[in-house]
Every structure is written in C-alpha cells, then in structure tokens.
C-alpha cells in the first residue's frame, strides 16, 4: 500500500473542484484496505471512502486519509439458477462498463441502468434506478467490511433495507460498512423492461 501526502483531489470527483487531502491511498485488495484503516487509526485521522466521485464534493482541503476503493474484477458464475445467473462484481468496477459487459455475456436486467455514472460499490448505497428499473431487484448480497465489528460480513438484500433511492448504507447517521463487492442475479433471456412511460411511448 502506498500513502501519498498532500494529494490533489480534483481528479477524483466529477465536479473537479480543487482541494487537497493530507493523505491518500488507493486500495485494490482486502489486505490493503485493512492496512489503510489501521494507518488512519494509528495517526488519529478521519478516513473518507471514495469510489467514482460522482456524488462527492470537497469544498475545503481534507485533513484526513482518502481511501480510494479501486478493486476490480468480475466473476461470472457458471451455474444458473433457473433462468438466472449470478455475478460477483468488485466495488471498484465502473458501473456502465458492467452493464455493457453483462449484455455482451448474454445476461440481462441492467440495460435500463446504463450510463449511470460511478462505481459498482456506490450502486447499493443509492439503490440506483432509471426507467422503471432499480438495482435492488438484482442484488443477492453485498460483501462489506464492518468498521464496528472489525470483520468482513455478507449482507443479504433484505439486510440492506432497500427503498426508493435509499438503503441502510445511506440511512445510517454513521455508516460503518465499506462495500467491497456486490453479487447480482441476472436474467439469461432478454425481456425488455418498457414499464416506464418514456420507454413505452418510444417502443
């Protein structure tokens, strides 16, 4: 794990506002995440988790440690569950790239959610949705690191308490969970979701 000091942050957010973090690190493995958290604790620093930066704005310099979740990898599981197939996606993967990759693999359900900015790890927090589709309808479970219990956990979709553009992760005043991967269950045959009026009127 590499720790950078006085790291400029404009490149990490879609707003591109100039600001600086006292410390910054990019983590790609579970051990690096634990190491980064231990570093922040040993230095008495506040840690801020960053993904794609599409819902993040730094208006001032940040005196703590920025932990950039950059793990990548998609595990396309071979076994099918009826007419569905499960996929384990790393939190650092780009969301839109996942959608296009799934379609190329012949797995469907996420098409209406194409072009939403950000990373896969951010998707459950907001319960992203568009054109009549919501990510909650495809999530089976979420792997997280629990800061309070200091251990890795698997949260089921029910435990994530999804609601309209909302979830347990967003609702908690202090969210103790760092999302590391998301398990989705996608369709193996294409049934277009045209429930949204804008799509219905087009097709």
C-alpha positions in Angstrom: 0.0 0.0 0.0 1.3 3.4 -1.0 0.4 6.5 1.1 0.6 9.9 -0.7 0.8 13.1 1.1 -0.8 16.4 0.1 -2.8 14.7 -2.7 -4.8 17.0 -5.1 -8.4 15.7 -5.3 -10.0 17.4 -8.3 -9.3 14.3 -10.5 -11.2 12.1 -8.1 -14.6 13.8 -8.4 -16.8 14.6 -11.3 -17.1 18.2 -10.1 -13.4 18.7 -10.5 -13.2 21.3 -7.7 -9.6 21.9 -6.5 -8.8 20.7 -3.0 -6.1 18.7 -1.2 -6.1 15.7 1.1 -3.5 15.4 3.8 -3.2 11.7 2.9 -4.4 9.5 0.1 -4.2 5.8 -0.8 -5.6 3.6 -3.5 -6.6 0.1 -2.3 -7.1 -2.9 -4.6 -7.0 -5.8 -2.1 -8.7 -6.7 1.2 -5.4 -6.6 3.0 -4.6 -3.1 1.6 -8.0 -1.8 2.9 -7.2 -3.2 6.4 -3.8 -1.6 6.2 -5.2 1.7 5.2 -7.7 1.7 8.0 -5.0 0.8 10.5 -2.9 3.6 9.3 -5.7 6.1 9.8 -6.3 4.8 13.3 -2.7 4.9 14.2 -2.4 8.5 13.0 -5.7 9.6 14.5 -7.1 10.5 11.1 -10.6 10.6 9.7 -10.9 8.2 6.8 -13.1 9.0 3.8 -14.0 6.3 1.3 -14.0 7.3 -2.3 -15.2 5.5 -5.4 -16.0 7.1 -8.7 -16.6 10.5 -7.1 -19.9 11.3 -8.9 -21.7 12.2 -5.7 -18.8 13.7 -3.8 -17.7 17.3 -3.5 -14.8 18.6 -1.4 -15.2 22.4 -0.8 -12.2 22.6 1.5 -9.0 20.7 2.0 -9.4 17.3 3.8 -7.2 16.8 6.8 -7.6 13.0 6.9 -7.0 10.0 4.8 -8.7 9.4 1.5 -9.2 5.7 0.8 -9.9 5.1 -2.9 -11.6 1.8 -3.4 -10.1 0.6 -6.7 -10.5 -3.2 -6.6 -11.6 -4.7 -9.9 -12.7 -8.0 -11.3 -16.0 -9.6 -12.3 -16.7 -13.3 -11.6 -19.2 -14.7 -14.0 -20.5 -17.8 -12.2 -21.2 -20.7 -14.5 -24.1 -22.2 -12.5 -27.5 -21.0 -13.4 -30.4 -20.5 -11.0 -33.4 -21.3 -13.1 -33.4 -18.7 -15.9 -30.9 -16.5 -14.0 -27.1 -16.4 -13.5 -25.2 -14.9 -10.6 -22.3 -12.4 -11.0 -19.9 -11.2 -8.3 -18.6 -7.7 -9.1 -15.8 -5.8 -7.3 -16.8 -2.4 -5.9 -14.2 -0.5 -7.9 -15.6 -1.6 -11.3 -17.2 1.1 -13.4 -21.0 0.7 -13.4 -21.7 1.4 -17.1 -18.9 -1.0 -18.1 -20.6 -3.7 -16.0 -23.9 -3.1 -17.8 -22.3 -3.4 -21.3 -20.2 -6.4 -20.3 -23.3 -8.2 -19.0 -25.2 -7.6 -22.2 -22.3 -9.0 -24.2 -22.3 -12.1 -22.0 -26.0 -12.6 -22.7 -27.1 -11.6 -19.2 -29.9 -9.1 -18.9 -31.8 -6.8 -16.5 -29.4 -3.9 -16.1 -29.9 -2.3 -19.5 -32.2 0.5 -18.3 -29.5 1.5 -15.8 -26.8 2.1 -18.5 -24.9 5.4 -18.4 -25.4 6.0 -14.7 -22.0 7.4 -13.5 -20.0 5.9 -10.7 -18.7 2.6 -9.5 -20.5 -0.7 -8.6 -19.8 -0.2 -4.9 -21.8 3.0 -4.9 -24.9 1.4 -6.6 -26.4 -0.2 -3.5 -25.9 2.9 -1.3 -28.2 5.0 -3.5 -30.2 2.0 -4.8 -29.7 3.4 -8.3 -32.6 3.3 -10.7 -33.7 4.6 -14.0 -36.6 4.0 -16.5 -38.5 1.6 -14.2 -35.5 -0.5 -13.1 -33.8 -0.5 -9.7 -30.6 -2.2 -8.7 -32.3 -3.7 -5.6 -34.2 -6.1 -7.9 -31.0 -7.8 -8.9 -28.8 -7.7 -5.7 -28.5 -11.0 -3.9 -25.9 -9.9 -1.3 -23.2 -7.3 -0.6 -19.8 -8.0 0.9 -18.7 -5.3 3.3 -16.1 -4.6 5.9 -17.8 -3.8 9.2 -15.9 -1.0 10.9 -17.7 -1.5 14.2 -17.1 -5.3 14.4 -13.8 -5.1 12.6 -14.6 -8.0 10.3 -15.8 -8.9 6.8 -19.5 -9.6 6.5 -22.1 -10.6 3.9 -25.3 -8.6 4.0 -28.3 -10.1 2.2 -30.5 -7.9 0.1 -33.1 -7.9 2.9 -30.5 -6.7 5.4 -29.6 -3.8 3.1 -33.1 -2.4 3.6 -33.5 -1.1 0.1 -36.2 1.6 -0.6 -36.7 4.2 -3.3 -33.2 5.7 -3.9 -32.4 4.6 -0.3 -30.7 1.9 1.6 -29.3 1.0 5.1 -26.0 2.4 4.0 -27.5 5.8 3.2 -29.9 5.9 6.1 -27.5 5.4 8.9 -26.2 8.6 10.5 -22.7 7.0 10.6 -22.4 4.2 8.1 -20.0 1.5 9.4 -19.9 -0.5 6.2 -17.4 -0.3 3.4 -18.8 -2.1 0.3 -16.2 -4.4 -1.3 -18.3 -6.4 -3.8 -21.8 -7.0 -4.9 -23.5 -10.3 -6.0 -26.1 -9.8 -8.7 -28.6 -12.3 -10.2 -29.3 -11.5 -13.9 -31.6 -13.0 -16.5 -30.3 -15.3 -19.2 -33.0 -14.3 -21.6 -33.9 -10.8 -22.7 -37.3 -9.4 -21.6 -37.3 -5.7 -22.3 -38.5 -3.5 -19.4 -40.7 -0.9 -21.0 -42.8 -0.1 -18.0 -41.5 3.5 -17.8 -43.7 5.8 -19.8 -40.8 7.4 -21.7 -39.7 3.9 -23.0 -43.3 2.8 -23.6 -44.0 5.8 -25.8 -40.9 5.2 -27.9 -41.5 1.5 -28.5 
